[in-house]
Amino acid sequence: MADRTPRERLERKAERGFQGYPIGTVAFYGPDNRRATKVAVGISHNDRGTVREMERWFSDDADVRDDALIGGQVLSFLQHHHVRSVVVGRGILGCPHEEGIDYPLGGVCPNCPYWAGRERPI
């Protein structure tokens, strides 16, 4: 498994399905549906779905899905929290900016017009 990229290793963990708790949820965000500039990873320890640990990584240049350094950090974060199951969101889930933090609540992100009025994948 050492010869696989971090992305391949992450996908392989997700393919195994539910293996017990804790569970790590990986979500990708970007300015459009082609390039992910943010990855958010949350850790839940039970079936209530409450996220107890959360970490985010960003890149202005590369697609975070293909960035080996970020991928390695994501895998290390999951390992550090003894994650037994991994769920990876399909595709890019939406804008990397946070409503109420980066732009007003109920507004449209001025930096990511692609997502304005679009249904986001689940």
TIPA-600552 format. One record per atom (N, C-alpha, C, O): residue in one letter; atom name; z, y, x. Coordinates in pm, whole numbers, plus 32768, in hexadecimal, padded with zeros to 4 digits. Example, Ala and Ser with C-alpha at 12.3 -4.5 7.8 and 13.67 -1.06 7.14 Angstrom:
<aa->A	at->N	w->830C	v->7DC7	u->8527>
<aa->A	at->CA	w->830C	v->7E3E	u->84CE>
<aa->A	at->C	w->830C	v->7EB6	u->8528>
<aa->A	at->O	w->834E	v->7EB4	u->8590>
<aa->S	at->N	w->82C4	v->7F1F	u->8505>
<aa->S	at->CA	w->82CA	v->7F96	u->8557>
<aa->S	at->C	w->8313	v->8003	u->850A>
<aa->S	at->O	w->8324	v->8072	u->853D>
//
This chain:
<aa->M	at->N	w->8000	v->7F89	u->8052>
<aa->M	at->CA	w->8000	v->8000	u->8000>
<aa->M	at->C	w->8000	v->807E	u->8056>
<aa->M	at->O	w->7FE0	v->80EA	u->8025>
<aa->A	at->N	w->8023	v->8071	u->80D5>
<aa->A	at->CA	w->8029	v->80E5	u->812E>
<aa->A	at->C	w->7FA1	v->8125	u->8144>
<aa->A	at->O	w->7F9A	v->819B	u->8167>
<aa->D	at->N	w->7F33	v->80DA	u->8131>
<aa->D	at->CA	w->7EAE	v->8111	u->8148>
<aa->D	at->C	w->7E78	v->815A	u->80CD>
<aa->D	at->O	w->7E0B	v->8193	u->80D4>
<aa->R	at->N	w->7EC0	v->815C	u->8060>
<aa->R	at->CA	w->7E95	v->81A3	u->7FE7>
<aa->R	at->C	w->7EBF	v->8235	u->7FED>
<aa->R	at->O	w->7F22	v->8258	u->802C>
<aa->T	at->N	w->7E71	v->8289	u->7FAA>
<aa->T	at->CA	w->7E93	v->8317	u->7FA2>
<aa->T	at->C	w->7F0B	v->8327	u->7F45>
<aa->T	at->O	w->7F27	v->82CF	u->7EF4>
<aa->P	at->N	w->7F53	v->8396	u->7F51>
<aa->P	at->CA	w->7FC2	v->83AD	u->7EF4>
<aa->P	at->C	w->7F95	v->83A7	u->7E62>
<aa->P	at->O	w->7FDD	v->8374	u->7E0D>
<aa->R	at->N	w->7F1E	v->83DB	u->7E45>
<aa->R	at->CA	w->7EEB	v->83D7	u->7DBB>
<aa->R	at->C	w->7ED9	v->8347	u->7D8B>
<aa->R	at->O	w->7EFE	v->8325	u->7D1A>
<aa->E	at->N	w->7EA1	v->82F2	u->7DE1>
<aa->E	at->CA	w->7E8F	v->8265	u->7DBD>
<aa->E	at->C	w->7F16	v->8220	u->7DAA>
<aa->E	at->O	w->7F27	v->81D0	u->7D4E>
<aa->R	at->N	w->7F75	v->8240	u->7E00>
<aa->R	at->CA	w->7FFB	v->8203	u->7DF4>
<aa->R	at->C	w->803F	v->822D	u->7D72>
<aa->R	at->O	w->807F	v->81DC	u->7D2F>
<aa->L	at->N	w->8031	v->82AD	u->7D4F>
<aa->L	at->CA	w->806B	v->82E0	u->7CD3>
<aa->L	at->C	w->802A	v->829D	u->7C5A>
<aa->L	at->O	w->8070	v->8273	u->7BFD>
<aa->E	at->N	w->7FA7	v->8294	u->7C5A>
<aa->E	at->CA	w->7F5F	v->8253	u->7BEB>
<aa->E	at->C	w->7F87	v->81C0	u->7BE0>
<aa->E	at->O	w->7F96	v->818C	u->7B71>
<aa->R	at->N	w->7F99	v->817F	u->7C51>
<aa->R	at->CA	w->7FC2	v->80F1	u->7C50>
<aa->R	at->C	w->804C	v->80DF	u->7C11>
<aa->R	at->O	w->8063	v->8082	u->7BC4>
<aa->K	at->N	w->80A8	v->813A	u->7C34>
<aa->K	at->CA	w->812F	v->8135	u->7BF8>
<aa->K	at->C	w->8126	v->8147	u->7B60>
<aa->K	at->O	w->816B	v->8102	u->7B14>
<aa->A	at->N	w->80D2	v->81A3	u->7B34>
<aa->A	at->CA	w->80C4	v->81BD	u->7AA5>
<aa->A	at->C	w->8086	v->8145	u->7A5D>
<aa->A	at->O	w->80AC	v->8127	u->79EC>
<aa->E	at->N	w->8029	v->8101	u->7A9D>
<aa->E	at->CA	w->7FE7	v->808D	u->7A60>
<aa->E	at->C	w->8047	v->801B	u->7A44>
<aa->E	at->O	w->802C	v->7FC7	u->79ED>
<aa->R	at->N	w->80B6	v->8016	u->7A8B>
<aa->R	at->CA	w->8117	v->7FA9	u->7A77>
<aa->R	at->C	w->815E	v->7FB1	u->79F1>
<aa->R	at->O	w->8198	v->7F4F	u->79C3>
<aa->G	at->N	w->8157	v->8027	u->79B1>
<aa->G	at->CA	w->8199	v->8036	u->7931>
<aa->G	at->C	w->822F	v->8048	u->7940>
<aa->G	at->O	w->8261	v->8063	u->79AD>
<aa->F	at->N	w->8274	v->803A	u->78D1>
<aa->F	at->CA	w->8304	v->8052	u->78D0>
<aa->F	at->C	w->834D	v->7FE3	u->791C>
<aa->F	at->O	w->833F	v->7F6D	u->78FD>
<aa->Q	at->N	w->839A	v->800D	u->7981>
<aa->Q	at->CA	w->83E9	v->7FB1	u->79D4>
<aa->Q	at->C	w->847E	v->7FCE	u->79CA>
<aa->Q	at->O	w->84CE	v->7F92	u->7A12>
<aa->G	at->N	w->84A3	v->8029	u->7970>
<aa->G	at->CA	w->852E	v->804F	u->7962>
<aa->G	at->C	w->8543	v->80E0	u->798A>
<aa->G	at->O	w->84E5	v->8125	u->79B4>
<aa->Y	at->N	w->85BF	v->810E	u->797D>
<aa->Y	at->CA	w->85E5	v->8197	u->799F>
<aa->Y	at->C	w->8624	v->8199	u->7A29>
<aa->Y	at->O	w->865C	v->8136	u->7A57>
<aa->P	at->N	w->8619	v->820B	u->7A6B>
<aa->P	at->CA	w->85DE	v->828B	u->7A44>
<aa->P	at->C	w->8545	v->8285	u->7A40>
<aa->P	at->O	w->8505	v->8233	u->7A81>
<aa->I	at->N	w->850E	v->82E1	u->79F0>
<aa->I	at->CA	w->847E	v->82EB	u->79E0>
<aa->I	at->C	w->8451	v->8375	u->7A10>
<aa->I	at->O	w->8490	v->83DB	u->79F1>
<aa->G	at->N	w->83E4	v->8377	u->7A5A>
<aa->G	at->CA	w->83AB	v->83F4	u->7A8B>
<aa->G	at->C	w->832E	v->8416	u->7A3B>
<aa->G	at->O	w->82D8	v->83C0	u->7A26>
<aa->T	at->N	w->8324	v->8491	u->7A0F>
<aa->T	at->CA	w->82AF	v->84C1	u->79C5>
<aa->T	at->C	w->8268	v->8527	u->7A1C>
<aa->T	at->O	w->82A4	v->8588	u->7A4B>
<aa->V	at->N	w->81E6	v->8510	u->7A32>
<aa->V	at->CA	w->8195	v->8565	u->7A89>
<aa->V	at->C	w->812C	v->85AB	u->7A33>
<aa->V	at->O	w->80E0	v->8569	u->79EC>
<aa->A	at->N	w->8127	v->8630	u->7A3B>
<aa->A	at->CA	w->80C6	v->867E	u->79ED>
<aa->A	at->C	w->807E	v->86E0	u->7A48>
<aa->A	at->O	w->80BB	v->8721	u->7A9D>
<aa->F	at->N	w->7FFB	v->86E9	u->7A34>
<aa->F	at->CA	w->7FA8	v->8743	u->7A84>
<aa->F	at->C	w->7F79	v->87B8	u->7A2E>
<aa->F	at->O	w->7F5B	v->87A8	u->79B8>
<aa->Y	at->N	w->7F75	v->882E	u->7A6C>
<aa->Y	at->CA	w->7F4B	v->88A9	u->7A28>
<aa->Y	at->C	w->7EEA	v->88F4	u->7A81>
<aa->Y	at->O	w->7EF0	v->88EB	u->7AFC>
<aa->G	at->N	w->7E8F	v->893E	u->7A42>
<aa->G	at->CA	w->7E30	v->898B	u->7A90>
<aa->G	at->C	w->7DF1	v->89FA	u->7A3F>
<aa->G	at->O	w->7E04	v->8A00	u->79C5>
<aa->P	at->N	w->7DA5	v->8A52	u->7A80>
<aa->P	at->CA	w->7D67	v->8AC2	u->7A3B>
<aa->P	at->C	w->7CF8	v->8A96	u->79DC>
<aa->P	at->O	w->7CCF	v->8AE2	u->7984>
<aa->D	at->N	w->7CC7	v->8A1B	u->79EE>
<aa->D	at->CA	w->7C61	v->89E2	u->7995>
<aa->D	at->C	w->7C72	v->894A	u->7998>
<aa->D	at->O	w->7CD4	v->8917	u->79CE>
<aa->N	at->N	w->7C13	v->8902	u->7960>
<aa->N	at->CA	w->7C20	v->8870	u->7957>
<aa->N	at->C	w->7BE8	v->8826	u->79CF>
<aa->N	at->O	w->7BDB	v->87AC	u->79CC>
<aa->R	at->N	w->7BC5	v->886F	u->7A3A>
<aa->R	at->CA	w->7B8B	v->882F	u->7AB0>
<aa->R	at->C	w->7BE5	v->882D	u->7B2A>
<aa->R	at->O	w->7BDB	v->87D0	u->7B7B>
<aa->R	at->N	w->7C3C	v->8890	u->7B3A>
<aa->R	at->CA	w->7C8D	v->889A	u->7BB3>
<aa->R	at->C	w->7D20	v->88AC	u->7B8F>
<aa->R	at->O	w->7D44	v->8909	u->7B47>
<aa->A	at->N	w->7D73	v->8853	u->7BC2>
<aa->A	at->CA	w->7E03	v->885B	u->7BAC>
<aa->A	at->C	w->7E42	v->88AA	u->7C1E>
<aa->A	at->O	w->7E32	v->8887	u->7C93>
<aa->T	at->N	w->7E89	v->8915	u->7BFC>
<aa->T	at->CA	w->7ECA	v->8967	u->7C61>
<aa->T	at->C	w->7F62	v->8959	u->7C5D>
<aa->T	at->O	w->7FA9	v->8994	u->7CAF>
<aa->K	at->N	w->7F93	v->890B	u->7BFD>
<aa->K	at->CA	w->8023	v->88F7	u->7BEF>
<aa->K	at->C	w->803C	v->8867	u->7BC2>
<aa->K	at->O	w->7FF3	v->8831	u->7B6E>
<aa->V	at->N	w->80A3	v->882A	u->7BFA>
<aa->V	at->CA	w->80D3	v->87A9	u->7BC9>
<aa->V	at->C	w->8168	v->87B9	u->7BAE>
<aa->V	at->O	w->81B3	v->87EE	u->7C00>
<aa->A	at->N	w->8192	v->878A	u->7B39>
<aa->A	at->CA	w->821F	v->878E	u->7B12>
<aa->A	at->C	w->824E	v->86FE	u->7AFF>
<aa->A	at->O	w->820C	v->86AF	u->7ABC>
<aa->V	at->N	w->82C1	v->86DF	u->7B39>
<aa->V	at->CA	w->82F8	v->8658	u->7B30>
<aa->V	at->C	w->8386	v->8662	u->7AF9>
<aa->V	at->O	w->83DB	v->86A7	u->7B30>
<aa->G	at->N	w->839D	v->861B	u->7A8B>
<aa->G	at->CA	w->8422	v->8618	u->7A4E>
<aa->G	at->C	w->8459	v->858B	u->7A52>
<aa->G	at->O	w->840E	v->852A	u->7A49>
<aa->I	at->N	w->84DC	v->857E	u->7A5E>
<aa->I	at->CA	w->851F	v->84FC	u->7A64>
<aa->I	at->C	w->857E	v->84F1	u->79ED>
<aa->I	at->O	w->85D4	v->8548	u->79D9>
<aa->S	at->N	w->856E	v->8487	u->799E>
<aa->S	at->CA	w->85C9	v->8469	u->792E>
<aa->S	at->C	w->8612	v->83E8	u->794C>
<aa->S	at->O	w->85D8	v->838A	u->7984>
<aa->H	at->N	w->8690	v->83E3	u->7927>
<aa->H	at->CA	w->86E3	v->836F	u->7946>
<aa->H	at->C	w->8700	v->8315	u->78CE>
<aa->H	at->O	w->8744	v->82AF	u->78DC>
<aa->N	at->N	w->86CD	v->833C	u->7858>
<aa->N	at->CA	w->86E4	v->82EA	u->77E3>
<aa->N	at->C	w->8678	v->8306	u->777B>
<aa->N	at->O	w->861E	v->8357	u->7793>
<aa->D	at->N	w->8680	v->82C2	u->7709>
<aa->D	at->CA	w->8618	v->82CD	u->76A3>
<aa->D	at->C	w->8621	v->834D	u->764F>
<aa->D	at->O	w->85CD	v->8362	u->75F8>
<aa->R	at->N	w->8683	v->83A2	u->7668>
<aa->R	at->CA	w->868B	v->8421	u->7621>
<aa->R	at->C	w->8625	v->8485	u->7655>
<aa->R	at->O	w->860C	v->84EB	u->7615>
<aa->G	at->N	w->85EB	v->8469	u->76C8>
<aa->G	at->CA	w->8582	v->84BE	u->76FF>
<aa->G	at->C	w->85B0	v->853E	u->773F>
<aa->G	at->O	w->855E	v->8592	u->7764>
<aa->T	at->N	w->8631	v->8550	u->774E>
<aa->T	at->CA	w->8665	v->85C8	u->778D>
<aa->T	at->C	w->8644	v->85C5	u->7822>
<aa->T	at->O	w->8669	v->8567	u->7869>
<aa->V	at->N	w->8600	v->862D	u->7850>
<aa->V	at->CA	w->85DC	v->8635	u->78DD>
<aa->V	at->C	w->8654	v->8669	u->792B>
<aa->V	at->O	w->8687	v->86D6	u->7910>
<aa->R	at->N	w->8682	v->861A	u->798C>
<aa->R	at->CA	w->86F6	v->8642	u->79DC>
<aa->R	at->C	w->86CE	v->8681	u->7A60>
<aa->R	at->O	w->8715	v->86D6	u->7A95>
<aa->E	at->N	w->865C	v->8658	u->7A95>
<aa->E	at->CA	w->8629	v->8693	u->7B11>
<aa->E	at->C	w->859A	v->86BC	u->7AF8>
<aa->E	at->O	w->854F	v->8678	u->7AB3>
<aa->M	at->N	w->8573	v->872F	u->7B33>
<aa->M	at->CA	w->84EA	v->8761	u->7B22>
<aa->M	at->C	w->84C1	v->87A4	u->7BA4>
<aa->M	at->O	w->850F	v->87ED	u->7BE1>
<aa->E	at->N	w->8448	v->878B	u->7BCB>
<aa->E	at->CA	w->8411	v->87CC	u->7C42>
<aa->E	at->C	w->8380	v->87EF	u->7C26>
<aa->E	at->O	w->833B	v->87A9	u->7BDC>
<aa->R	at->N	w->8352	v->885C	u->7C63>
<aa->R	at->CA	w->82C8	v->8889	u->7C52>
<aa->R	at->C	w->828C	v->88A6	u->7CDA>
<aa->R	at->O	w->82D1	v->88D6	u->7D35>
<aa->W	at->N	w->820B	v->8888	u->7CE8>
<aa->W	at->CA	w->81C0	v->88A7	u->7D62>
<aa->W	at->C	w->8143	v->88F3	u->7D39>
<aa->W	at->O	w->810A	v->88DA	u->7CCF>
<aa->F	at->N	w->811A	v->894F	u->7D90>
<aa->F	at->CA	w->80A7	v->89A6	u->7D73>
<aa->F	at->C	w->8047	v->89A8	u->7DE9>
<aa->F	at->O	w->806E	v->898F	u->7E5B>
<aa->S	at->N	w->7FC9	v->89C7	u->7DCC>
<aa->S	at->CA	w->7F66	v->89DF	u->7E34>
<aa->S	at->C	w->7F01	v->8A46	u->7E01>
<aa->S	at->O	w->7ECD	v->8A39	u->7D92>
<aa->D	at->N	w->7EE6	v->8AA9	u->7E53>
<aa->D	at->CA	w->7E81	v->8B0C	u->7E30>
<aa->D	at->C	w->7DF6	v->8ADD	u->7E5C>
<aa->D	at->O	w->7D91	v->8B07	u->7E23>
<aa->D	at->N	w->7DF1	v->8A85	u->7EC0>
<aa->D	at->CA	w->7D72	v->8A5D	u->7EFD>
<aa->D	at->C	w->7D3C	v->89D7	u->7EC9>
<aa->D	at->O	w->7CCA	v->89CD	u->7E9E>
<aa->A	at->N	w->7D90	v->8972	u->7ECE>
<aa->A	at->CA	w->7D63	v->88E9	u->7EB4>
<aa->A	at->C	w->7D8C	v->88BA	u->7E29>
<aa->A	at->O	w->7DE4	v->88F4	u->7DE9>
<aa->D	at->N	w->7D4B	v->8851	u->7DFD>
<aa->D	at->CA	w->7D75	v->880B	u->7D84>
<aa->D	at->C	w->7DEF	v->87B8	u->7DA9>
<aa->D	at->O	w->7DE6	v->8761	u->7E00>
<aa->V	at->N	w->7E60	v->87D2	u->7D69>
<aa->V	at->CA	w->7EDC	v->878C	u->7D8D>
<aa->V	at->C	w->7ED2	v->86F5	u->7D7C>
<aa->V	at->O	w->7F1D	v->86AB	u->7DBB>
<aa->R	at->N	w->7E76	v->86C7	u->7D28>
<aa->R	at->CA	w->7E66	v->8636	u->7D15>
<aa->R	at->C	w->7E31	v->85F3	u->7D92>
<aa->R	at->O	w->7E47	v->857C	u->7DA7>
<aa->D	at->N	w->7DEA	v->8640	u->7DE7>
<aa->D	at->CA	w->7DAD	v->8609	u->7E60>
<aa->D	at->C	w->7DF0	v->8639	u->7EDF>
<aa->D	at->O	w->7DC4	v->8616	u->7F4D>
<aa->D	at->N	w->7E5A	v->8688	u->7ED4>
<aa->D	at->CA	w->7E9F	v->86BC	u->7F49>
<aa->D	at->C	w->7F03	v->8653	u->7F7A>
<aa->D	at->O	w->7F65	v->8634	u->7F37>
<aa->A	at->N	w->7EE9	v->861C	u->7FF0>
<aa->A	at->CA	w->7F3C	v->85AF	u->8026>
<aa->A	at->C	w->7FCC	v->85DB	u->803F>
<aa->A	at->O	w->8029	v->858D	u->8029>
<aa->L	at->N	w->7FDF	v->8656	u->806D>
<aa->L	at->CA	w->8067	v->8686	u->8088>
<aa->L	at->C	w->80B7	v->8690	u->8006>
<aa->L	at->O	w->8127	v->865F	u->7FFE>
<aa->I	at->N	w->807D	v->86CF	u->7FA1>
<aa->I	at->CA	w->80C2	v->86DB	u->7F20>
<aa->I	at->C	w->80D7	v->8651	u->7EE3>
<aa->I	at->O	w->8142	v->8634	u->7EAE>
<aa->G	at->N	w->8071	v->85FD	u->7EE9>
<aa->G	at->CA	w->807F	v->8575	u->7EB3>
<aa->G	at->C	w->80F0	v->8529	u->7EF5>
<aa->G	at->O	w->813B	v->84E2	u->7EB2>
<aa->G	at->N	w->80FD	v->8537	u->7F78>
<aa->G	at->CA	w->816A	v->84F6	u->7FC0>
<aa->G	at->C	w->81F2	v->852C	u->7F95>
<aa->G	at->O	w->8253	v->84E1	u->7F8B>
<aa->Q	at->N	w->81F8	v->85B0	u->7F7B>
<aa->Q	at->CA	w->8276	v->85EC	u->7F4F>
<aa->Q	at->C	w->829B	v->85BE	u->7EC2>
<aa->Q	at->O	w->8310	v->85A9	u->7EA5>
<aa->V	at->N	w->8237	v->85AE	u->7E6D>
<aa->V	at->CA	w->8250	v->857A	u->7DE6>
<aa->V	at->C	w->8288	v->84EC	u->7DF0>
<aa->V	at->O	w->82EB	v->84CC	u->7DAE>
<aa->L	at->N	w->8249	v->8498	u->7E40>
<aa->L	at->CA	w->8278	v->840D	u->7E50>
<aa->L	at->C	w->8305	v->840A	u->7E8A>
<aa->L	at->O	w->8357	v->83B9	u->7E60>
<aa->S	at->N	w->8321	v->8460	u->7EEB>
<aa->S	at->CA	w->83A8	v->8467	u->7F25>
<aa->S	at->C	w->8410	v->8492	u->7EBE>
<aa->S	at->O	w->847F	v->845C	u->7EBA>
<aa->F	at->N	w->83EC	v->84F3	u->7E6A>
<aa->F	at->CA	w->8446	v->8521	u->7E01>
<aa->F	at->C	w->8466	v->84AF	u->7DA1>
<aa->F	at->O	w->84DA	v->849B	u->7D7D>
<aa->L	at->N	w->83FF	v->8463	u->7D79>
<aa->L	at->CA	w->8414	v->83F1	u->7D1F>
<aa->L	at->C	w->846C	v->8388	u->7D61>
<aa->L	at->O	w->84C6	v->8351	u->7D22>
<aa->Q	at->N	w->8452	v->836B	u->7DE0>
<aa->Q	at->CA	w->84A0	v->8307	u->7E29>
<aa->Q	at->C	w->8531	v->8336	u->7E39>
<aa->Q	at->O	w->858E	v->82E7	u->7E28>
<aa->H	at->N	w->8544	v->83B4	u->7E5A>
<aa->H	at->CA	w->85CB	v->83EC	u->7E6D>
<aa->H	at->C	w->8620	v->83D9	u->7DEF>
<aa->H	at->O	w->8699	v->83C4	u->7DF9>
<aa->H	at->N	w->85E2	v->83E1	u->7D7A>
<aa->H	at->CA	w->862A	v->83D3	u->7CFC>
<aa->H	at->C	w->8624	v->8345	u->7CC5>
<aa->H	at->O	w->8647	v->832E	u->7C51>
<aa->H	at->N	w->85F9	v->82E7	u->7D17>
<aa->H	at->CA	w->85F7	v->8259	u->7CF5>
<aa->H	at->C	w->85AC	v->823C	u->7C73>
<aa->H	at->O	w->85D7	v->81EA	u->7C22>
<aa->V	at->N	w->853B	v->8281	u->7C62>
<aa->V	at->CA	w->84E9	v->8270	u->7BE9>
<aa->V	at->C	w->84B0	v->81E3	u->7BE4>
<aa->V	at->O	w->8479	v->81B2	u->7C46>
<aa->R	at->N	w->84BF	v->81A3	u->7B71>
<aa->R	at->CA	w->848C	v->811B	u->7B5D>
<aa->R	at->C	w->8409	v->811A	u->7B10>
<aa->R	at->O	w->83BA	v->80BC	u->7B1E>
<aa->S	at->N	w->83F0	v->8180	u->7ABE>
<aa->S	at->CA	w->8376	v->818A	u->7A6D>
<aa->S	at->C	w->8339	v->8214	u->7A80>
<aa->S	at->O	w->837F	v->8277	u->7A95>
<aa->V	at->N	w->82B4	v->8218	u->7A78>
<aa->V	at->CA	w->826C	v->8297	u->7A88>
<aa->V	at->C	w->8205	v->82A4	u->7A19>
<aa->V	at->O	w->81BD	v->8246	u->79FA>
<aa->V	at->N	w->8200	v->831B	u->79DF>
<aa->V	at->CA	w->8199	v->833D	u->797D>
<aa->V	at->C	w->814D	v->83B4	u->79B5>
<aa->V	at->O	w->8189	v->8417	u->79DE>
<aa->V	at->N	w->80C8	v->83AA	u->79B8>
<aa->V	at->CA	w->8075	v->8418	u->79E8>
<aa->V	at->C	w->8020	v->8448	u->7973>
<aa->V	at->O	w->7FD9	v->83FA	u->7934>
<aa->G	at->N	w->8029	v->84CA	u->7956>
<aa->G	at->CA	w->7FD8	v->8505	u->78EB>
<aa->G	at->C	w->7F44	v->84F6	u->7908>
<aa->G	at->O	w->7F1A	v->84FD	u->797B>
<aa->R	at->N	w->7EF5	v->84E0	u->789E>
<aa->R	at->CA	w->7E65	v->84D3	u->78AF>
<aa->R	at->C	w->7E27	v->855C	u->78C1>
<aa->R	at->O	w->7E36	v->85B3	u->786B>
<aa->G	at->N	w->7DE2	v->856F	u->792E>
<aa->G	at->CA	w->7D9D	v->85ED	u->7944>
<aa->G	at->C	w->7DF9	v->8661	u->7960>
<aa->G	at->O	w->7E6D	v->8650	u->7983>
<aa->I	at->N	w->7DC2	v->86D7	u->7950>
<aa->I	at->CA	w->7E0D	v->8753	u->7964>
<aa->I	at->C	w->7E3D	v->8780	u->78DB>
<aa->I	at->O	w->7DED	v->878E	u->787D>
<aa->L	at->N	w->7EBF	v->8796	u->78CF>
<aa->L	at->CA	w->7EFC	v->87AC	u->784D>
<aa->L	at->C	w->7EF8	v->883C	u->781C>
<aa->L	at->O	w->7F10	v->8855	u->77A6>
<aa->G	at->N	w->7EDB	v->8899	u->7874>
<aa->G	at->CA	w->7ED7	v->8925	u->7849>
<aa->G	at->C	w->7EE6	v->8984	u->78BD>
<aa->G	at->O	w->7EDA	v->895D	u->7931>
<aa->C	at->N	w->7F01	v->89FE	u->789C>
<aa->C	at->CA	w->7F0F	v->8A6C	u->78FA>
<aa->C	at->C	w->7F8B	v->8A57	u->7953>
<aa->C	at->O	w->7FF2	v->8A28	u->7922>
<aa->P	at->N	w->7F82	v->8A78	u->79D5>
<aa->P	at->CA	w->7FF5	v->8A66	u->7A2D>
<aa->P	at->C	w->8060	v->8AD2	u->7A1F>
<aa->P	at->O	w->80CD	v->8AC5	u->7A57>
<aa->H	at->N	w->8042	v->8B3B	u->79D5>
<aa->H	at->CA	w->80A1	v->8BA8	u->79C3>
<aa->H	at->C	w->80FB	v->8B8A	u->794C>
<aa->H	at->O	w->80D3	v->8B45	u->78EE>
<aa->E	at->N	w->8174	v->8BBF	u->794F>
<aa->E	at->CA	w->81D6	v->8B9D	u->78E9>
<aa->E	at->C	w->81E8	v->8C0F	u->7885>
<aa->E	at->O	w->8205	v->8C81	u->78A9>
<aa->E	at->N	w->81D4	v->8BEC	u->7806>
<aa->E	at->CA	w->81E4	v->8C4B	u->779A>
<aa->E	at->C	w->8274	v->8C7F	u->7799>
<aa->E	at->O	w->82D3	v->8C31	u->77A5>
<aa->G	at->N	w->8282	v->8D01	u->778A>
<aa->G	at->CA	w->8307	v->8D3D	u->778A>
<aa->G	at->C	w->833A	v->8D5E	u->7815>
<aa->G	at->O	w->839D	v->8DA6	u->7823>
<aa->I	at->N	w->82F8	v->8D29	u->787B>
<aa->I	at->CA	w->831D	v->8D47	u->7905>
<aa->I	at->C	w->82AB	v->8D92	u->7949>
<aa->I	at->O	w->82BF	v->8DFF	u->797F>
<aa->D	at->N	w->8235	v->8D57	u->7946>
<aa->D	at->CA	w->81C0	v->8D93	u->7987>
<aa->D	at->C	w->8170	v->8DED	u->7929>
<aa->D	at->O	w->8125	v->8E44	u->7957>
<aa->Y	at->N	w->8180	v->8DDA	u->78A9>
<aa->Y	at->CA	w->8140	v->8E2E	u->7843>
<aa->Y	at->C	w->8193	v->8E26	u->77C4>
<aa->Y	at->O	w->81E1	v->8DC9	u->77B5>
<aa->P	at->N	w->8184	v->8E87	u->7767>
<aa->P	at->CA	w->81DD	v->8E8D	u->76F2>
<aa->P	at->C	w->81D4	v->8E12	u->7696>
<aa->P	at->O	w->816B	v->8DD2	u->768A>
<aa->L	at->N	w->8245	v->8DF3	u->7657>
<aa->L	at->CA	w->8249	v->8D87	u->75F4>
<aa->L	at->C	w->81E2	v->8DA0	u->7586>
<aa->L	at->O	w->81D5	v->8E11	u->7556>
<aa->G	at->N	w->819B	v->8D39	u->7561>
<aa->G	at->CA	w->8138	v->8D44	u->74F7>
<aa->G	at->C	w->80B5	v->8D82	u->7525>
<aa->G	at->O	w->8057	v->8D8E	u->74D7>
<aa->G	at->N	w->80B0	v->8DA8	u->75A3>
<aa->G	at->CA	w->8036	v->8DE8	u->75D7>
<aa->G	at->C	w->7FD8	v->8D83	u->7616>
<aa->G	at->O	w->7FEF	v->8D0A	u->7614>
<aa->V	at->N	w->7F6E	v->8DB8	u->764F>
<aa->V	at->CA	w->7F0B	v->8D68	u->7696>
<aa->V	at->C	w->7F14	v->8D8E	u->7729>
<aa->V	at->O	w->7F1D	v->8E04	u->774B>
<aa->C	at->N	w->7F12	v->8D2B	u->777F>
<aa->C	at->CA	w->7F1B	v->8D47	u->780E>
<aa->C	at->C	w->7EA1	v->8D98	u->783B>
<aa->C	at->O	w->7E30	v->8D6D	u->7828>
<aa->P	at->N	w->7EB8	v->8E0C	u->7877>
<aa->P	at->CA	w->7E48	v->8E5F	u->78A3>
<aa->P	at->C	w->7DFF	v->8E24	u->791C>
<aa->P	at->O	w->7D8F	v->8E4D	u->793A>
<aa->N	at->N	w->7E3E	v->8DC6	u->7961>
<aa->N	at->CA	w->7E01	v->8D8A	u->79D8>
<aa->N	at->C	w->7DB1	v->8D0C	u->79BB>
<aa->N	at->O	w->7D66	v->8CDE	u->7A11>
<aa->C	at->N	w->7DBF	v->8CD4	u->7944>
<aa->C	at->CA	w->7D7F	v->8C54	u->7925>
<aa->C	at->C	w->7D38	v->8C5B	u->789D>
<aa->C	at->O	w->7D62	v->8C18	u->783F>
<aa->P	at->N	w->7CCE	v->8CAA	u->7892>
<aa->P	at->CA	w->7C8B	v->8CB9	u->7811>
<aa->P	at->C	w->7C51	v->8C36	u->77DB>
<aa->P	at->O	w->7C39	v->8C2A	u->7763>
<aa->Y	at->N	w->7C3A	v->8BD6	u->7833>
<aa->Y	at->CA	w->7C03	v->8B55	u->7807>
<aa->Y	at->C	w->7C5A	v->8B16	u->7799>
<aa->Y	at->O	w->7C25	v->8ADC	u->773A>
<aa->W	at->N	w->7CDE	v->8B22	u->77A5>
<aa->W	at->CA	w->7D3A	v->8ADE	u->7749>
<aa->W	at->C	w->7D52	v->8B2A	u->76C6>
<aa->W	at->O	w->7D90	v->8AF3	u->766B>
<aa->A	at->N	w->7D23	v->8BA4	u->76BB>
<aa->A	at->CA	w->7D39	v->8BF4	u->7641>
<aa->A	at->C	w->7CF9	v->8BAF	u->75C9>
<aa->A	at->O	w->7C80	v->8B9A	u->75C6>
<aa->G	at->N	w->7D4A	v->8B8C	u->7566>
<aa->G	at->CA	w->7D19	v->8B4E	u->74EB>
<aa->G	at->C	w->7CEF	v->8ABE	u->74F5>
<aa->G	at->O	w->7CB7	v->8A87	u->7496>
<aa->R	at->N	w->7D07	v->8A7D	u->7566>
<aa->R	at->CA	w->7CDE	v->89EF	u->7578>
<aa->R	at->C	w->7D51	v->8991	u->7557>
<aa->R	at->O	w->7DC6	v->89AF	u->7571>
<aa->E	at->N	w->7D2E	v->8921	u->751E>
<aa->E	at->CA	w->7D8D	v->88B4	u->750E>
<aa->E	at->C	w->7DA2	v->8876	u->7598>
<aa->E	at->O	w->7D43	v->885E	u->75E2>
<aa->R	at->N	w->7E1C	v->885D	u->75B8>
<aa->R	at->CA	w->7E3B	v->8822	u->763B>
<aa->R	at->C	w->7E4D	v->878C	u->762B>
<aa->R	at->O	w->7E83	v->875E	u->75C6>
<aa->P	at->N	w->7E20	v->873F	u->7690>
<aa->P	at->CA	w->7E30	v->86AD	u->7687>
<aa->P	at->C	w->7EC3	v->8686	u->7688>
<aa->P	at->O	w->7F17	v->86CC	u->76C0>
<aa->I	at->N	w->7EE0	v->8617	u->7649>
<aa->I	at->CA	w->7F6A	v->85E7	u->7645>
<aa->I	at->C	w->7F75	v->856C	u->769C>
<aa->I	at->O	w->7FE1	v->8532	u->76A7>
//
